[in-house]
Amino acid sequence: MEIILAKILLLLLPLKEKVTKALSDYKHNSELLQAYSEFMEAFDMIYKRLIKYYTGMLSFDLDISCT
């Protein structure tokens, strides 16, 4: 059972070649790219912080107000 799980995980690892191939046709590989992103969020804290930073940038209020 552990060997089968290890093989499945190896197939899902976001290796450079796999990510490059998925990015070359991103319209048809959107689910795969999202799975790679979820994998990176789980195993790379810097990536997770960067994603939170970028998504939070849209919520800043840029109106100028005098107090």
C-alpha positions in Angstrom: 0.0 0.0 0.0 2.8 2.4 0.9 4.6 1.7 -2.4 1.4 2.5 -4.4 1.0 5.8 -2.4 4.6 6.7 -3.0 4.2 6.2 -6.8 1.1 8.3 -6.9 2.8 11.1 -5.0 5.7 10.9 -7.4 3.4 11.4 -10.3 1.8 14.5 -8.7 5.1 16.2 -7.7 5.4 19.6 -9.5 8.7 19.0 -11.2 10.2 21.8 -13.4 9.5 19.9 -16.7 5.9 19.2 -15.7 5.2 22.7 -14.7 6.7 24.1 -17.8 4.7 21.8 -20.0 1.5 22.7 -18.1 2.2 26.4 -18.4 2.8 26.1 -22.2 -0.9 25.1 -22.6 -2.4 26.7 -19.5 -6.0 26.9 -20.8 -6.3 23.1 -21.0 -4.1 22.4 -17.9 -5.8 24.8 -15.4 -6.8 22.0 -13.0 -3.3 20.6 -13.0 -1.7 24.0 -12.4 -4.1 24.6 -9.5 -3.1 21.2 -8.0 0.5 22.2 -8.3 -0.3 25.5 -6.5 -2.1 23.7 -3.7 0.8 21.4 -3.3 3.2 24.3 -3.1 1.0 26.0 -0.5 1.1 23.0 1.7 4.8 22.4 1.5 6.4 25.8 1.0 5.6 28.5 3.5 7.2 31.3 1.5 5.0 30.5 -1.5 2.0 30.5 0.8 2.9 33.9 2.2 3.5 35.3 -1.3 0.1 34.1 -2.5 -1.6 35.6 0.5 0.3 38.9 -0.1 -0.8 39.1 -3.8 -4.4 38.3 -3.1 -4.5 40.8 -0.3 -3.1 43.6 -2.5 -6.5 43.9 -4.2 -8.2 44.7 -0.9 -6.2 47.9 -0.2 -8.2 51.1 -0.3 -6.3 53.7 -2.3 -8.6 56.6 -1.6 -6.8 59.6 -0.2 -8.6 61.0 2.9 -7.6 63.8 5.2 -8.1 63.4 8.9 
